[in-house]
Amino acid sequence: MKVLRSTAATIGRIWRNFWSEGPRYLLLVLRNVLVTLDGWLMDSKKATYGLAVTRMLLAITALGLLATNFSTRFYTFGSASAWTGELESPRSPFPGIWLFSAFHELIQYDVLFTLLYLFVGVLAIALLLGYRTRIVLPAFWVLWVSLIELQDMVSDQGDNIFRIALLGLVFADSSMRWSLDARRRARAAASASAISRLWQGAPVLPQALTNLSHNLVVVILTCQVAFVYVAGALFKAGGTVWQNGTAVYYPLHVARFAPWPELSELVSAWAPAVAIASIGSILIQLLFPGALLFRWTRIPVLFAMVGFHFGIAVLMGLPWFSLAMVAIDSIFVRDVTWQRIANWVRGAGRVRRQSRPRRSAPDDSDNGVIDARGGYGW
């Protein structure tokens, strides 16, 4: 009984102390969390270099898709694809929306369709260079959705992720680094009009608001990637072939997804490697969101995901899907790391230029100048 009374007294004392001091500490912790969150969202833009890499890689992805489908553009998207029924009754609702109907309206006019197709490529190049990004990016996004949604049969989930990322970049400052806009912005006059500053790529809205919009895009893209990876891992975990470690073997031997049959045969010849790739992909995708919280786990998981997408690109012939996913993963690399990579590249280029042998200065008597005797040398 004495032990019970002592235990009850201790519990009662803890309970009283909690109600006397606990709410104050809980409010203090909540306040600190809100202050930290507010500072993270409003003080400065995050992942500025990462979003610049995302912008450039997405532009390269678009150029790759446009170039590889150019010779079959009519059959894939244009007038020769009428056999699919998409011209009369599109499965996607986007062609019926006036904003995304440009390609659908021109689908029967091959010349105009080709010109608009090439114009999308020009916009992709401008996006790659970061030229007038605030104007180019929304126009490119609208036309890209208009093109991709022409044929529901040729699109995949990579296209959905691509256009979601593009829509997010519209509300972020993806041209703050490594762009022509960044150079132009440094020369923009502070007293210029809003339209002029918008054309020059300079800030127009209050900085706190643009910081908030930019950082929320980083959060949204992070959630999007996390949802894709975790949902894919959970879907795989329910399959028998994934559980027994043989799932990777089968897509490598499908003719449609095997551009290099000999390489696929070589990679899948060793059973332990197939099992590691099958089960390891589930674990990496499932643990991806948590691994981003710590640097010592973030670095290996990012290398693993890049290797994962590289394997998909090479072995399954899906380079543009893989490049789009790697583009979004770029935001998880710290700005200081991107700066170090850029400095290393510049340093390597400088060393290479300095190591080139310099030509000795030619003699004046042999390069066409007047010599001491008044003649002209060759």
N, C-alpha and C positions, 0 to 999 in steps of 0.2 A: 504493500500500500504506500509506503514511503517513497518508493521508486516512482510509482504512478503519480503521486502528488507532485514530486519534483519535476517529472516530465511535463505534467500539465502546467505547472507554474512557468517552466521554461518556454513552453509553446505560447502561453498567454503573454509573457513578456515580449517575445518576438513579434507576436501579433500586434500588441500595443505600440511597439517601436515602429513597426511597419506603417501603421496608420498615422503615426505622428510625424514620421520622417519620409516614408516611402513616396507619397504623392508629390512632395516637393522635388525629390530626386528624379522621379519619373518625368515630371514636367521639365526639369532641367535637361534631362537626356533628350526628350522630344524637341526642346528648343534648339539644342546643339545640332541634332539631326537636320532640322529644318534650315538652320543657318548654313550648315555645310552644303545641303542640297541647293539652297538658293545661291550660294557662292559658286558652286560648280556649274550651275546653269546660266548664271547671269554675268559673272565676272569676266570671262574670256572664252574664246572659241576653242573647243577641244578637237583633237584629231584633224588638224588643218592639213597636214601633209598626207595623212591617210585618206582623207576625202579627195584630195587632189589626185592621188594614185587611183582611187576608185573611179573618178571621172575619166582619167586617161585610159584605164583598162576597159571600162565599159565602151568608150569610143572605139577602141581597137576591136573589141568584140563585135560591135555593130559593123565596122568596116569589113571584118572577116566574113560575117554573115552575108553582107551585101555583095562582096566580091565573089564568094564561092557559089552564090545563087544567081549571079548575073547572067550566065549563059542559059540558065533554065528559068529565068524570071517569069516568062509568060506561062510556062507550064506549071510552075510552082504557085505563082500569085496572080498572073495576068489572064489574058483572054483564053489561053489554051487550057485553063483549069476549069472551064465551064462544065466539064463532065462530072465534077463533084457536086454540082447543084448549089454551090455557094453564091453564084451570081444572082440566081432567082430568089432563093430563100436562105440567107446566111444563118448559120447556126449561132454565131456570136451576135449579141445585140449592138456591138460597137459600130458596124457599118451603117446602122440606122440612126446613129447620133451624128448630127451635122458636123460637130467638131472633129470627128474621127472618120469622116466619109470621103476624104479627098481621093484616096486610092480606089475606093469602090466606085466613085463617080467616073473615074478615068480607066477603069479596068478593060473596057472594050476598045480603047484608043491606044494602040501600042506605042506610038511615038510620044504622046503626052505622058503615058505611063512610065516610059523609060526616062524621060526628062525629070519627072518627079522622083523617080527611083535614084537617079544620079544626084539630084538636089539633096536628098537625105544623106547621101555619102558626103557631100560638101559640108553639110551641117555636122556630120560626125567628125570630119577633119577639123572644123572650127572648134568643136568641143574638145578634141584631143589637144589642141594648142591653147585652149583657154581663151578664145577670142570672142568677145562680147557674150560671155557665158550666160548672163542673166536674160538675154534676148534669145540666144541660140538654143539653150537647153529646153525651155518650154515648147518652142516650135519643133525641135527634134523629137521630144517626147510624144507630142500629138501625132506627128507624121509616122513615128515608129509604131505606135499602137495601131494606127490606121493600116499600115502595111502588114503587120504580124497577124492582125485579126481578120485579114481577108480569107485565109484558109485555116479552118480549125484543125484540119488533118495534119498539118505540118508544124504546128506549134507544140511546145512541151512546157513543163514546169520551169525550165530555165528561162523561158520568155516571160513568165509571170514574175519571177524574181528580178529579172532585168528591168522590167518596166516599173515595178514597185520601187526599186533602187533609184531609177531615173526620176520618178515623181518626188522621192525624198530629197534628191539633190536640188530640185527646184527651190526648196525652202532653206537650203544650206549655202554656205559660201565655199563652194568647191574650187573656185578660182583664186583663192587667197594665196596659194602657193603654186609655183611652177606653172605659170600661165602668162600669156600676153596681157591679160587684164591686170595682173599684179604690177607689171611695169607701168602700164597706163595709169593705174590708180595712184601711183606715187607722184605722178605729174599733174593730177587733177587739182584744180583750184578749189579751195574751201568755199569761196564766195559764189561759185557757179550755181546755176539753177538746178532744180531737182532732175529735170529731163536731161540736162547736159551731164550731170553727175551719174545718172543712170546709164547713159550712153558710154561714158568713160569708165564705167565699172567701179565708181567710187561709192561709198556708203550714202544712202539716202535716208533710211529710217534711223531712229535712235539706236545707239550701240547695244544697250541692254536688251532691246527687243530682238535685234539681229543675233546676238549671242544666244538668247533663249531659243529662237527658231533653229539655229545651227546645231546647238547641243541636243535639242529634242530629236532632230533627224538622226544624230549619232545613236541615241537611245532606241529609236524606232528600228533602225537598221540592225542594231544588236539583237533586239527582240525577234526580228524577222529571221535572222540567221539561226538564232537559238531554237526557234520554233521548227524551222526546217530540219535541223540536225537531230533534235530530240524526237520529233515526230517520226523521222525516218528510222532512227534507232529503235523506237518502240514497235514500229511496223515490222522491221526486220526480226526483232526478237521473238515475234509470234510465229515465224516460219520455221518449218522443220529443217530445211536445208541450211538456214542460218545457224540453227542450234547445233547441228552436227558438223558445221564448219566446211561445208562443200558449196556454199552458195556462189562464191566468186568464180568457181570453175565453169558454171553453165553459161553466163553471158559472154565469157571469153571465147566460147566455141559456137556462138550464133553468127552465121555469115553476115548478117546485117550490121552487127556490132563488132566485127573483127577485121579491121583494115590491114592488120599484119598477122595473118594466121600463124606463121612460123614463130613470131615473138609470143603470141598468146599461148601456143603450145609449149614453148620453153618456160614461160612463167608459171604455168599451171602443172608442169610435170612433177614438181616436188609437192607431195601432199601436205607436209607440215606448213609450207609457205601459204598454201591455199587456206588452210585452217586458221593460221595467224591473221591473214588478210580479212577473212570472213568475220571472225569473232572480234578482232581488233577494231574493225570499222564500226561495229556496234558500240563498243566501249568508248571509243574516241568521240563519236557523235553524241552519245548519252552524257558523257562527262564534260563536253565542250563548254557549256555555260559556266559551270563551277570552276573549270580550269582557268577561265579568264580573270578570276579574282586575284590570283597570285602570279607574280612574274615567273617564279621557278616552275610553275605548271603551264603558264600561258605560252612560253616559248616552245616547249616540246610539242604541245598540242597544235600550235599553228604550223610548225614544220610538218607534223603528221598530216594535217588537213591539206596542206599544199601538196605533199606527196600523194595523198589520196586522190586529189583532183588531177594531178599530173598523170597518174595511172589511168584514170577514166579517159582523159584526153587522148593518150597515146594508144592504150589497149582497146578502147571501145569506140574510138573515132568521134568523140564528143568534145572537141577542143573549146568551142565557144561557150558551152554550158559551164565547163570547168573554169574558163577564164572569168566568166561573170561571177562565179562564186568566190574565186580568189580575189577579185576586185573588191567585193564587199568585205572579205576577211582582212583587207588591208587596213581598215580603220582600227584594228586591234593592235597594230604595231605603233609604238609610241613615236611622237614627233621627234624626240631626240635621237631615236634609232634611225629614222628616215634621214635626218640631218647628217648623221655619221655616215650613212651609206652614200649620200650625195657628196659629202666632203671626200670620201674615199675615191669615188669615181672621178671627181675633179682632180684630186691629187694624182691618181693613176694616169689620167690624160696629160697632166702637166709634165710628169716624169717621162712619159713616152715622147712628148714633143721635144723635151730637152735632150733626150738621148739620141735623137736623130742627128746624123753628121751634117754639119753646116758646110755649105760650099764656100770655098775661099773667094774673096773679092777679086773679080777679074781685073786684069791690067788695063789701064785707060787706053793704052796704045792698041788694044785688041777689041774694043767694044764700040767703035764708031765715033769716038771723041777726037778732037783735034790734038795731035801730038805736038811736041816742041818744034818740029820742023814745019808745021802748018799743013800737014797732010791729013787725010782721013783714013783711019785704020778700020779693018773689018770687025 
